[in-house]
């Protein structure tokens, strides 16, 4: 008994880091798998179909205290939000140029007819398991503009959480169909989350963002009251200077109401292009792109990832949502754990 008391005094984190029960609940009628941790909503795997979204997503996403960290627009608009980039919904994985098809920018309101859009269609749920860790295995098809199969996808989500923290591990394997597939080196990709307005960086000037098709999106200056988001990467680089830098992780620190919040994305050493470049924008797009090396390196590096017919590639990412602050040391421990 004395040894147990001594252990708890020396290692209080043991108590608070214990995993809470994860429950996955299928809701086939609404095309969702709901994820509850410690009895509270965390997120949902949402696959409404291409008449609503051009890919499946995790949406919405909450902290352990029940605070929304994802933008609501265009599915569930909230006052004061930006209404740019309708394809930025929840947490997702896709890419801007796959055999000339743009999977990233495709939405019900595409910005221009200039692009050749591809669509990712959910095809099945292979496994749903609850427990100290929740496990969800799903499949999808990446289709070209004519609806022909380009890639098959199998994704495993692992969900876990403690009293103040939630973790998503996503492992996605993409396999070429019967033709060679080239992921052309471009800016917009690969794994991303679109954040709530409160977690953005303060907007101090209007911006114009142009995609590969030459389509410009104007992002105006907004009211910055309560907007205190700030990125930090492993190397200690802060704010929007993290954009186009290689790093193993980026941690976004912010606050919604009285709750301090951390949202981090962690790269994996087995990923192509590791450590990845980051497409971390102050207006709420938080993305890691290991394949877009040319634009991020000012032409010094290039990576056109090519898959032969039936060849596969795998991407692994971790998202950590914390109610509270997370130190660099803790981020490094989370990264080491994920790398195992």
N, C-alpha and C positions, 0 to 999 in steps of 0.2 A: 504493500500500500504506500509506504514512504517513497519507494522508487517511482511509483506512478505519479505521486504528487510532485516530486522533484522534476520528472520529465515534463509534466504539464507546465510547471513554472518556467522551465528553461525553454520550452518550445510551445508557446501559446498558439502559434500558427497552425499546429496540428489540429486544434479544436476547430478553428474557423475555416480551415481549408478542406474540411471533410466534404466530399461530394454529396449533394442533395439528390433525391430521387428524381429521375427523368422519366416522364411519361409521354409516349407518342400516341396520338389518337387520330386514326383515319377518319376523314370526312369526305367520302367519295362524292357525295351529292354536290358539295361546294368545291370539289377538286383541290382539297387541302390535306396536309398531314400536320396537325397542330402539335407543337412541342411545349410541354409544361415542365418547369423545373421547380421543385418544392411546392407543387400545386398551383404555381402562378404561370401565366402565359409568358413565353420567351419569344417564340417566332412561329411561323408556319411555312412549310414547303407548299408553295402556291403554283398550280399549273393550270390556269384557266383556259388555255388554248390560244391559238394565234389570232382569234377574233377579239381577244382582249390584250394579251401580251405575246410578244414574239419569242419568248423563252420562259422557262420556269424560274422562279426566284424564291428567296427567303424573304418573306414580308408579312407583317411589319416586324420590327425587332425592338424589344424592350430591355431595360436594365432590370436588375433584381428588385428594384423598388417600383417597377411598373411604369417607368418613364420611356416614352417613345424616342428612339434615336434615329429612325429613318424618316426621310421626307414622305409626306402623304401624297402630294400631287404626282401623277395625275389621277391615281385611283381614289384617294381619300383626301381631297384638298383641305388645308388648314390655313387660317388667316396669317398673312405675313410671309408666306413661303415664296420662293422663286418658282417661276413657271417656265423654265428653260429645259431643254433636253428631255423630252417626254419618254425617252428610252431608259432613263436612269431610274430604276425602280428597285428598292430593297437591296439585297445582296445577289450578285449574279456573276456568271463567267461566260464571256463570249469574246469575239474578236472582229476587228474592222475589215480585214482583208484576208479571206480564205478562198483561194482560187478565184480572186476577183469579186467575191461576194462579201458584202458588208453585213455582218451579223450584229455588230455593235449598235449602229444607228437606226436599225429597223424598229419601227413602231407603227401604231395605227395612224399617226400623223407624221409621216416622214417629212423631213424638211425640204426635200427636193426630189424630183424625178430623175436627177442625175445619177443617183446611186443604183447599183445592182444589189438588191437585198437578199440575204438568206434568212431562213427561219429555223429555230430550234424547237422541235415538237416533242413534248413528253410522251413516252411510249409505255411506261410501266413502273410499278413499284415491286421490287424484288424481295425486299425484307423490311420489316418494321419491328424493332425490339426496344423495350423499355428496361430501365434498371438504373444502377449508379451511373451508367453511361447509356445514352439513347443512340440507337443505330438505325439509320435509314439508307437503303440502297435503291436508287432509281435509275431509269434508262431514258435516253432521248435520241432523236435523230436530227442531224444537221442537214437541212435540205436546201438545194439551190433554188434559183428563181423559178424553175419549172417544176419544183417539188420532187426532184430526183435526189436520192441519197448520196451525200458527200462523206459524212462521218457518222459513226455510231458513238454514243457516249454512255459510259456507266459511271455514276457518281455515288460515293459513299459519304454520308454526313455522320459525324460523331458529335453528339451534344453532351456537355457536362456542365456542372455548376456548383458553386459553393454559396455561402451566405450572401456575398456581395459581388460574385463574379460569374460570368457566363462564358463558355468557350464553344466555338464551332470549329471542327476540323473537316475540311472538304478535300476529298481525293477524287479527281476526275481523270478517267482514262478515255482518250479519244482514239478511235481506230478508223483509218481510211477505208472507204468502201472498195470499189473495183478500179479506181483511178488514183493517180498520184495527187496528193494534196499539199499545197504550199501556203504556209502562213507568212504572207509577205511582211517584211519589216515596216511597221507603221506605228503611229502614236497611240491609237485608241484600243485599249485592251488592258488586262485580260480578266483579272478578278477584281471586283469592285463593290463598293457600297456607296449609296447616295444618302447623305446625312441630313438630319433635321436642321432647319435654319439656325437654331441656337448654337449648333456645333461648328458652324462655318467660321472662317476668319472674318474679321471686320472688313467690310467692303469700302475701300477708300477711293476707288475710281471705277468708271465704267469699263467693261471689257468686251472684246469681240473674239470669239473662238471659232476657228475655221476647220472643218473636217477635211478628209481626203478628197471629197467630191467638190470642194470649193464652196461649201455651204457655210455661211457665217451666222453665228448665233450671238446676239447682243445681250450682254449681262449688265444691267444697270447698277448704279450705287443704290443701296437700300438703307433703311433705318438700322443703325448698328447697336441700338439699345439692347443690352443683354447678350451681345454676340462676342464671345471671348475665345473661340476655338484656336488652337495652335498645334501644329505638327512638331514632332521631335523624332529624329531617327537615331539609330544606334551610335552614329558618329558624333552626336550632339548638335547636328545642324537643326535649326529651328524654322518654323513657319513655312512659307511657300518656297523658301530656298531648298527644301527637301525635294522639290520637283526636279526630275532628270538626274537624280543622284542614285548611285547604287547603295543598297543597305540590306541588312537581314530583316529589319523591321522598322515600322514607323508607328508611333503612338500618338494619337490625337487626344489632347487634353482640352476639356471644356466644362461647361456648367449649364444646366437647365434648371431654372428656379434656384432652390437652395442645394440642389444635388450636384456635386462634382462628379464628372463622368470621364472615363477613359475608354477610347475605342482604338484597338490596335490590330494591325494585320502583320502576320509573320510569314516570311518566305521559308522554303524548305531546301536543304542542301542537295536534294536529288532532282530539283526542278531544272529544266533547261534555262540557261542564262543566269544561273545563280551566282552571286546575289543580284537580284533584279533591280532594274530601274523603276522609279516610282512616278506615277502620273497623279500627283497629289495636288489638287487644285483647292484654292481657298474658298470657292463658292459651293463646296459641299461634295464634290466628286473626290472620292478617296480610292485610288486604284493602284494596283501593282501590275507592271507590264514587262515581263522578261523578254518578250519577243520584239519590242520596238526599240532597238538599240541605235539605229541610225540617227533618228531625230534627237534622241536624248544625249548622244555623244557628239553631236554636230558633225556627223559623217565619219567619225574616226572608227566606228565599229558597225558591223552589219550582221544580222542574223535572220535569214529566211529559212525558217524551220520547214523541212520537207519530209513528208511521209510517203513511202512507197505504198502501193495497193496492199491492204490488210495489215500494214504496219501501225503500231500504236505509240502514243506518247502519254505521259501522266503528269498532271499538275497537282500539287499539294499546298494548301494554304490553311492558316489558322487565324480565326478572328477571336479577339478577347474583349469582352464588354464588361467594364468594371464600374460599379458605383463607388466612387472614391478615386484617389490618386494612385498611380502605379509608378514605382521607381525604375530607373534604368536597370538596376540589379535584378529586380523582379522580372522585367521584360527579358533579360538575358536568360534567366532560369526557365521562363516559359518557352523561350526559343530553343534552349537545349533539350528540354523535355519533348518538344514537338519533333526535333531532329532525330530523336531516338526511334 
